[in-house]
Amino acid sequence: MKTKLKFPFKLVFSYVGYATQEFEVKSLSDQLNIELVTQSILGQEVVVTASRVEESILKSPVAIEKLDIRAIKEAAAPSFYDALENVKGVQMITSSLTFKVPNTRGFNIPNNFRFMQLVDGVDMQAATLGVPLGNAIGPTELDIESVEITPGAASALYGMNAINGLANLQTKSPFRYQGLSVYQKVGVNHVDGVDHSASPLTETAIRYAKAFNNRFAFKVNFSYLKGTDWVSNSQNDQNPQNLTSANPRFPELSGINNPAYDAWNRYGDESNNNNTVTINYQGKTQGFNVRRTGYYEKDLVNPEIKNIKFDAGLFYKLNEKLELSYNYRYGLMDGTFQRGNKVRLDGVTVQNHKLELKSPVFTLRAYALIENTGDSYNVKPLADNLDLTHLSNKDWTTKFTNTLQAAVNSGVDLATAMQQARAAADQGRVLPGTPEFNALKYHYRY
């Protein structure tokens, strides 16, 4: 360290969680032995979420749980956002590698649209999707300073979208945190090789901030995450033979022989895809519940994911207590999340512009959120439309019925006859992996 100050002068040493100490340097021969003493800062810690301006956490009118920069660094979690799960009163649902949903107040649901998420006071909820986008367009770990959680209702101050709670992510000021920072994270998933071969998961982030004469400053952040999400491929039957929605009077139609089979991760075979097939069987008119064949999620959803985040800010101090700033934030996300149905996010982009004037006693803020859902689609309607491009439900049922009746008339057992009828009704259906399937799959996305 170099300085042009004349002797004697003072050096001030400070760090989060430690008491500030001053040392006087009288000459070049002075030897300094610096040892900081830990200090509890709960009473001095400030929050901005409770009343929109800085105030002591002890004077906050509502309960606030704060995860500061020290706690973030010490958290045993892959990222600071994952560390929110360790905060009292917070539960986290992970819908995909790029989509995590915090929950409070016991509302543990995968699309908690009544839990508000802010970044420096700006609402990050996607208007089209109707849910907070997790940290898909939020700050990187290099730029996060603290996270403030209101585990109770915050609707009195932030509106109805905060009735289930609030998370406010505070980023670092370029006046206080300057310089270049970089990190690279590398991992491997799908190591068991069951549904996908072992795949790398990488995340790269960079931050640069610079201040000039403690008057003007700027900062730039960029991150890129890429990997392979887990593959949803559970084939367990949700509609077994013993249920009235299947065929409980015919024990031979159980297991893989169940014509009303509803696989967990298959779409197009749900209750609304049920058809009643009526034939003459063993001298009686019998009705059977039969579901359409549908398509497995692994054939409808690409597990490859990516998340690109970029933001930049310009900051100008009009005086010691008044600061004007402009921030631009951009995020691009591919991933999957669960609502009533599963939704594949493909090329979703969100941009945010914010202009702010703030002082210790007031904040004036204007912002705009611009969203484009790209080629995203709902998996359930996609599977239904793919089935209907082959045959309507009426035509498919007619073909199934005629083949089933002919098979049982020729002495084929009921389970085998059902299999033959399905094969006949599905003949000509587009198959996963073919060019025709890929073309129709793209056509019916929205």
C-alpha positions as CSV (number, residue, x, y, z in Angstrom):
1,M,0.0,0.0,0.0
2,K,1.3,3.4,-0.9
3,T,0.3,6.8,0.4
4,K,1.3,10.5,0.1
5,L,0.0,11.4,3.6
6,K,2.4,13.0,6.0
7,F,3.2,11.5,9.4
8,P,1.4,11.0,11.7
9,F,-1.8,9.6,10.1
10,K,-4.4,7.0,11.1
11,L,-5.3,3.6,9.6
12,V,-8.8,2.3,10.1
13,F,-9.4,-1.4,9.9
14,S,-13.0,-2.8,9.6
15,Y,-14.7,-6.0,8.5
16,V,-18.3,-7.3,8.7
17,G,-18.7,-9.0,12.1
18,Y,-15.7,-7.3,13.7
19,A,-15.2,-4.1,15.7
20,T,-13.6,-1.3,13.8
21,Q,-10.1,-0.3,15.1
22,E,-7.9,2.7,14.5
23,F,-4.1,2.7,14.5
24,E,-1.9,5.8,14.4
25,V,1.3,5.6,12.3
26,K,4.0,8.1,13.4
27,S,6.9,6.9,11.3
28,L,8.2,4.3,8.8
29,S,9.7,2.3,11.6
30,D,6.4,1.7,13.3
31,Q,5.4,-1.9,13.4
32,L,1.7,-2.7,13.4
33,N,0.2,-5.9,14.9
34,I,-3.5,-5.8,13.9
35,E,-6.0,-8.2,15.3
36,L,-9.7,-7.5,15.0
37,V,-12.1,-8.5,17.7
38,T,-15.5,-10.1,16.8
39,Q,-18.5,-8.0,17.5
40,S,-22.2,-8.7,17.4
41,I,-23.9,-6.2,15.0
42,L,-27.5,-7.2,15.4
43,G,-28.5,-4.0,17.1
44,Q,-26.6,-1.9,14.4
45,E,-27.7,-4.0,11.4
46,V,-30.1,-2.2,9.0
47,V,-32.8,-3.4,6.7
48,V,-34.7,-1.6,4.0
49,T,-37.5,-4.0,3.3
50,A,-39.6,-3.2,6.4
51,S,-40.4,0.4,5.5
52,R,-38.6,0.9,2.1
53,V,-35.9,3.0,3.8
54,E,-32.9,2.1,5.9
55,E,-33.7,1.4,9.6
56,S,-32.4,-0.7,12.4
57,I,-33.6,-4.3,12.3
58,L,-34.6,-3.9,16.0
59,K,-36.9,-1.0,15.1
60,S,-38.5,-2.8,12.2
61,P,-42.4,-2.9,12.4
62,V,-42.4,-6.5,11.0
63,A,-40.3,-9.6,11.5
64,I,-37.3,-9.6,9.1
65,E,-34.9,-12.5,8.6
66,K,-31.6,-11.2,7.0
67,L,-28.9,-13.1,5.3
68,D,-25.9,-10.8,5.1
69,I,-22.8,-11.1,3.0
70,R,-20.9,-12.9,5.8
71,A,-23.7,-15.5,6.2
72,I,-23.8,-15.9,2.4
73,K,-20.1,-16.7,2.3
74,E,-20.3,-19.2,5.1
75,A,-23.5,-20.9,3.8
76,A,-23.0,-24.6,3.0
77,A,-25.1,-24.3,-0.2
78,P,-24.3,-24.3,-4.0
79,S,-25.4,-20.7,-4.2
80,F,-26.7,-17.9,-2.0
81,Y,-30.2,-18.5,-3.4
82,D,-30.1,-22.1,-2.2
83,A,-29.0,-20.8,1.2
84,L,-32.4,-19.2,1.6
85,E,-33.7,-22.6,2.5
86,N,-31.7,-22.4,5.7
87,V,-33.5,-19.2,6.8
88,K,-36.1,-19.6,9.5
89,G,-39.6,-19.9,8.1
90,V,-38.5,-20.5,4.5
91,Q,-39.1,-23.6,2.4
92,M,-37.7,-24.0,-1.1
93,I,-39.2,-25.9,-4.0
94,T,-36.9,-26.8,-6.9
95,S,-38.8,-27.2,-10.1
96,S,-35.6,-27.4,-12.2
97,L,-32.0,-26.4,-12.2
98,T,-32.9,-22.9,-13.2
99,F,-36.1,-22.5,-11.3
100,K,-36.5,-22.4,-7.5
101,V,-39.5,-21.1,-5.6
102,P,-39.2,-19.9,-2.0
103,N,-42.3,-20.3,0.2
104,T,-43.3,-19.0,3.6
105,R,-46.3,-19.0,5.9
106,G,-46.9,-22.7,5.1
107,F,-47.9,-22.1,1.5
108,N,-45.6,-24.7,0.1
109,I,-46.7,-24.7,-3.5
110,P,-44.7,-24.9,-6.7
111,N,-46.0,-21.6,-8.1
112,N,-46.2,-19.2,-5.2
113,F,-47.4,-16.2,-7.1
114,R,-48.4,-14.5,-3.8
115,F,-44.7,-14.4,-2.6
116,M,-43.1,-11.3,-3.9
117,Q,-39.4,-11.2,-4.9
118,L,-37.6,-7.8,-5.3
119,V,-34.2,-7.0,-6.5
120,D,-33.1,-3.6,-5.0
121,G,-36.8,-2.8,-4.6
122,V,-37.9,-3.9,-8.1
123,D,-40.6,-6.6,-8.5
124,M,-39.2,-9.5,-10.5
125,Q,-42.5,-11.4,-11.0
126,A,-43.0,-12.4,-14.7
127,A,-46.4,-11.0,-15.8
128,T,-47.1,-13.6,-18.5
129,L,-46.0,-16.7,-16.4
130,G,-47.6,-15.2,-13.3
131,V,-44.8,-16.4,-10.9
132,P,-41.5,-15.1,-9.5
133,L,-38.7,-16.2,-11.7
134,G,-36.5,-17.3,-8.9
135,N,-33.0,-15.9,-9.4
136,A,-33.1,-16.4,-13.2
137,I,-32.7,-12.6,-13.8
138,G,-31.6,-11.7,-10.3
139,P,-28.1,-10.8,-9.2
140,T,-25.1,-13.1,-9.3
141,E,-23.4,-14.3,-6.1
142,L,-20.6,-11.9,-6.8
143,D,-23.0,-8.9,-6.6
144,I,-25.3,-9.9,-3.8
145,E,-24.8,-8.0,-0.6
146,S,-27.8,-9.3,1.5
147,V,-31.2,-11.0,1.3
148,E,-34.0,-9.8,3.5
149,I,-36.9,-12.1,4.1
150,T,-40.3,-11.1,5.4
151,P,-41.8,-14.5,6.3
152,G,-45.2,-13.0,7.1
153,A,-47.7,-11.0,5.1
154,A,-46.2,-7.8,3.6
155,S,-49.3,-6.8,1.6
156,A,-49.9,-3.6,3.5
157,L,-46.8,-2.1,2.1
158,Y,-46.2,-4.1,-1.1
159,G,-49.7,-5.0,-2.3
160,M,-51.6,-8.3,-2.6
161,N,-48.7,-10.1,-4.4
162,A,-46.8,-10.1,-1.0
163,I,-49.6,-11.7,1.0
164,N,-47.5,-14.9,1.4
165,G,-44.3,-13.1,2.1
166,L,-41.4,-11.2,0.6
167,A,-37.8,-11.5,-0.4
168,N,-35.7,-8.5,-1.2
169,L,-32.3,-9.1,-2.7
170,Q,-29.9,-6.2,-2.1
171,T,-26.9,-5.8,-4.5
172,K,-23.5,-4.2,-3.8
173,S,-22.8,-0.6,-4.3
174,P,-20.0,0.2,-6.7
175,F,-18.8,2.9,-4.4
176,R,-18.1,0.4,-1.6
177,Y,-17.3,-2.7,-3.6
178,Q,-14.9,-2.0,-6.4
179,G,-12.6,-4.1,-8.6
180,L,-12.8,-7.3,-10.7
181,S,-14.3,-10.5,-9.4
182,V,-14.7,-13.8,-11.2
183,Y,-15.9,-17.3,-10.2
184,Q,-16.2,-20.6,-12.1
185,K,-18.3,-23.5,-10.7
186,V,-18.2,-27.0,-12.2
187,G,-20.2,-30.1,-11.3
188,V,-21.5,-33.3,-12.8
189,N,-25.0,-34.7,-12.6
190,H,-26.7,-37.8,-14.0
191,V,-23.8,-39.8,-12.7
192,D,-26.0,-42.9,-12.4
193,G,-26.5,-42.9,-16.2
194,V,-30.1,-44.1,-15.8
195,D,-32.1,-41.6,-17.8
196,H,-29.2,-39.6,-19.2
197,S,-25.5,-39.9,-19.5
198,A,-23.2,-38.1,-17.0
199,S,-23.3,-34.4,-17.9
200,P,-21.3,-31.3,-16.8
201,L,-23.0,-28.4,-15.0
202,T,-21.1,-25.2,-15.2
203,E,-21.6,-21.6,-14.1
204,T,-19.3,-18.7,-14.9
205,A,-19.7,-15.2,-13.4
206,I,-17.8,-11.9,-13.6
207,R,-18.3,-8.6,-11.9
208,Y,-16.4,-5.3,-12.4
209,A,-17.1,-2.0,-10.5
210,K,-15.2,1.3,-10.5
211,A,-15.8,4.6,-8.7
212,F,-14.3,8.0,-9.6
213,N,-13.8,10.7,-6.9
214,N,-16.5,9.2,-4.8
215,R,-19.0,11.0,-7.1
216,F,-19.5,8.8,-10.2
217,A,-19.4,5.0,-10.3
218,F,-20.5,2.1,-12.5
219,K,-20.7,-1.7,-12.3
220,V,-21.2,-4.6,-14.8
221,N,-22.2,-8.2,-14.1
222,F,-22.4,-11.2,-16.4
223,S,-23.1,-14.9,-15.7
224,Y,-23.7,-18.0,-17.8
225,L,-25.1,-21.3,-16.4
226,K,-25.4,-24.4,-18.6
227,G,-26.2,-28.0,-17.9
228,T,-28.6,-30.9,-18.2
229,D,-31.7,-31.0,-16.0
230,W,-33.1,-34.2,-14.5
231,V,-35.3,-36.3,-16.8
232,S,-38.8,-36.9,-15.5
233,N,-39.5,-40.5,-16.5
234,S,-41.6,-42.1,-13.8
235,Q,-44.0,-44.6,-15.3
236,N,-45.9,-45.5,-12.2
237,D,-49.7,-46.0,-12.8
238,Q,-51.8,-43.3,-11.2
239,N,-55.0,-45.1,-12.3
240,P,-54.6,-48.8,-11.3
241,Q,-57.1,-51.4,-12.2
242,N,-58.9,-51.5,-8.8
243,L,-60.2,-47.9,-9.2
244,T,-63.6,-47.2,-10.6
245,S,-62.0,-44.9,-13.2
246,A,-60.3,-48.0,-14.6
247,N,-61.8,-51.5,-14.9
248,P,-62.2,-53.0,-11.4
249,R,-64.5,-55.9,-12.6
250,F,-61.8,-57.4,-14.8
251,P,-58.7,-58.4,-12.8
252,E,-56.9,-59.5,-16.0
253,L,-56.7,-55.9,-17.0
254,S,-54.1,-54.9,-14.3
255,G,-50.5,-53.8,-14.4
256,I,-49.2,-53.3,-17.9
257,N,-52.5,-54.7,-19.3
258,N,-54.5,-51.8,-17.9
259,P,-56.1,-50.0,-20.9
260,A,-56.8,-47.0,-18.6
261,Y,-53.1,-46.8,-17.6
262,D,-52.2,-43.2,-16.5
263,A,-48.4,-43.0,-16.3
264,W,-47.0,-40.3,-13.9
265,N,-44.7,-38.7,-16.5
266,R,-46.8,-39.4,-19.6
267,Y,-49.2,-36.8,-21.0
268,G,-52.3,-37.4,-23.1
269,D,-53.5,-40.3,-21.0
270,E,-55.2,-38.3,-18.2
271,S,-58.9,-38.5,-17.2
272,N,-60.0,-36.1,-19.9
273,N,-58.5,-38.5,-22.4
274,N,-60.6,-41.4,-21.2
275,N,-62.9,-43.1,-23.8
276,T,-65.7,-45.6,-23.0
277,V,-65.5,-48.7,-25.3
278,T,-68.6,-50.9,-25.5
279,I,-68.5,-54.4,-26.9
280,N,-70.3,-57.7,-26.6
281,Y,-68.1,-59.8,-24.3
282,Q,-69.0,-63.2,-22.9
283,G,-72.6,-62.8,-23.9
284,K,-73.0,-59.5,-22.3
285,T,-72.7,-55.8,-23.3
286,Q,-69.6,-54.6,-21.4
287,G,-68.2,-51.1,-21.2
288,F,-64.4,-50.5,-20.6
289,N,-62.5,-47.4,-19.7
290,V,-59.7,-46.9,-22.1
291,R,-57.2,-44.0,-22.2
292,R,-55.4,-42.7,-25.2
293,T,-51.8,-43.6,-25.5
294,G,-50.2,-40.2,-25.0
295,Y,-46.5,-39.3,-25.0
296,Y,-43.8,-39.5,-22.3
297,E,-42.4,-36.3,-20.9
298,K,-38.9,-37.3,-21.9
299,D,-40.0,-37.1,-25.5
300,L,-41.7,-33.7,-25.1
301,V,-39.2,-31.8,-23.0
302,N,-35.5,-31.1,-23.8
303,P,-33.5,-31.5,-20.6
304,E,-30.8,-29.1,-21.7
305,I,-30.9,-25.8,-19.8
306,K,-29.1,-22.5,-19.8
307,N,-29.4,-19.2,-18.0
308,I,-27.7,-16.0,-19.1
309,K,-27.8,-12.9,-16.9
310,F,-26.4,-9.5,-17.5
311,D,-26.8,-6.2,-15.7
312,A,-25.1,-2.8,-15.7
313,G,-25.6,0.3,-13.6
314,L,-24.6,4.0,-13.6
315,F,-24.5,5.8,-10.2
316,Y,-24.0,9.5,-9.5
317,K,-23.9,11.3,-6.1
318,L,-25.6,14.7,-6.4
319,N,-24.3,15.3,-2.8
320,E,-23.3,13.2,0.2
321,K,-26.9,12.1,0.8
322,L,-28.5,12.1,-2.6
323,E,-27.8,9.5,-5.2
324,L,-29.2,9.1,-8.8
325,S,-28.8,5.8,-10.6
326,Y,-29.9,3.9,-13.7
327,N,-29.8,0.1,-13.9
328,Y,-30.4,-2.3,-16.8
329,R,-31.0,-6.0,-16.2
330,Y,-31.4,-8.8,-18.8
331,G,-32.0,-12.5,-18.3
332,L,-32.4,-15.4,-20.8
333,M,-33.7,-18.7,-19.4
334,D,-34.4,-22.3,-20.6
335,G,-35.8,-24.7,-18.0
336,T,-39.0,-26.3,-16.7
337,F,-41.4,-25.4,-13.9
338,Q,-44.5,-27.0,-12.4
339,R,-47.8,-25.2,-12.3
340,G,-51.1,-27.0,-12.6
341,N,-49.3,-28.5,-15.6
342,K,-45.7,-28.7,-16.3
343,V,-44.4,-25.8,-18.5
344,R,-41.2,-25.9,-20.5
345,L,-39.5,-22.5,-20.7
346,D,-37.7,-22.1,-24.0
347,G,-35.9,-18.8,-24.8
348,V,-37.7,-16.8,-22.1
349,T,-36.2,-13.3,-22.0
350,V,-36.9,-10.6,-19.4
351,Q,-35.5,-7.0,-19.4
352,N,-35.7,-4.5,-16.6
353,H,-35.0,-0.8,-16.6
354,K,-34.8,1.1,-13.4
355,L,-34.3,4.8,-12.7
356,E,-33.9,5.8,-9.0
357,L,-33.3,8.8,-6.8
358,K,-32.7,8.0,-3.2
359,S,-31.6,9.5,0.1
360,P,-31.6,8.2,3.7
361,V,-35.2,9.4,4.1
362,F,-36.9,8.9,0.8
363,T,-36.7,6.9,-2.5
364,L,-38.2,7.8,-5.9
365,R,-38.2,4.9,-8.3
366,A,-39.5,4.2,-11.8
367,Y,-39.0,0.8,-13.5
368,A,-40.3,-1.2,-16.5
369,L,-40.3,-5.0,-17.0
370,I,-40.3,-6.3,-20.6
371,E,-41.0,-10.0,-21.0
372,N,-40.9,-12.4,-24.0
373,T,-41.8,-16.1,-23.4
374,G,-40.1,-17.2,-26.6
375,D,-41.0,-20.7,-27.6
376,S,-42.3,-21.8,-24.2
377,Y,-45.1,-24.3,-24.1
378,N,-47.4,-26.2,-21.8
379,V,-46.6,-29.9,-22.0
380,K,-50.2,-31.3,-21.4
381,P,-51.9,-29.5,-24.3
382,L,-49.0,-30.3,-26.5
383,A,-49.5,-34.0,-25.9
384,D,-53.2,-33.7,-26.5
385,N,-52.8,-31.9,-29.8
386,L,-50.2,-34.5,-31.0
387,D,-52.8,-37.3,-30.3
388,L,-55.5,-35.4,-32.1
389,T,-53.4,-34.8,-35.2
390,H,-53.6,-38.6,-35.7
391,L,-57.3,-39.2,-35.0
392,S,-60.1,-37.5,-33.2
393,N,-61.2,-39.1,-30.0
394,K,-64.3,-40.4,-31.7
395,D,-62.5,-41.9,-34.6
396,W,-59.8,-43.4,-32.4
397,T,-62.5,-45.0,-30.1
398,T,-64.4,-46.4,-33.1
399,K,-61.2,-48.0,-34.5
400,F,-60.3,-49.4,-31.1
401,T,-63.8,-50.8,-30.5
402,N,-64.0,-52.6,-33.9
403,T,-60.6,-54.2,-33.5
404,L,-61.4,-55.2,-29.9
405,Q,-64.7,-56.8,-30.8
406,A,-63.1,-58.7,-33.7
407,A,-60.3,-60.0,-31.5
408,V,-62.6,-61.3,-28.7
409,N,-64.9,-62.9,-31.3
410,S,-62.0,-64.9,-32.6
411,G,-61.2,-66.2,-29.1
412,V,-58.3,-63.9,-28.1
413,D,-58.1,-63.3,-24.4
414,L,-59.2,-59.9,-23.2
415,A,-55.8,-58.5,-22.2
416,T,-54.2,-59.4,-25.6
417,A,-57.3,-58.2,-27.4
418,M,-56.9,-54.8,-25.7
419,Q,-53.2,-54.6,-26.8
420,Q,-54.2,-55.5,-30.4
421,A,-56.9,-52.9,-30.4
422,R,-54.5,-50.2,-29.2
423,A,-52.0,-51.1,-31.8
424,A,-54.6,-50.8,-34.6
425,A,-56.0,-47.5,-33.3
426,D,-52.5,-46.0,-32.9
427,Q,-51.4,-47.2,-36.4
428,G,-50.1,-44.1,-38.3
429,R,-49.5,-42.1,-35.1
430,V,-46.4,-39.9,-35.2
431,L,-43.6,-41.5,-33.2
432,P,-41.0,-39.7,-31.0
433,G,-37.7,-39.1,-32.7
434,T,-39.0,-39.0,-36.2
435,P,-38.9,-35.8,-38.3
436,E,-42.7,-35.7,-38.5
437,F,-42.9,-35.8,-34.7
438,N,-40.4,-33.0,-34.3
439,A,-42.2,-30.9,-36.9
440,L,-45.6,-31.3,-35.2
441,K,-44.1,-30.8,-31.7
442,Y,-42.7,-27.4,-32.8
443,H,-46.0,-26.5,-34.6
444,Y,-48.2,-27.0,-31.5
445,R,-46.0,-25.2,-29.0
446,Y,-47.0,-21.8,-27.8
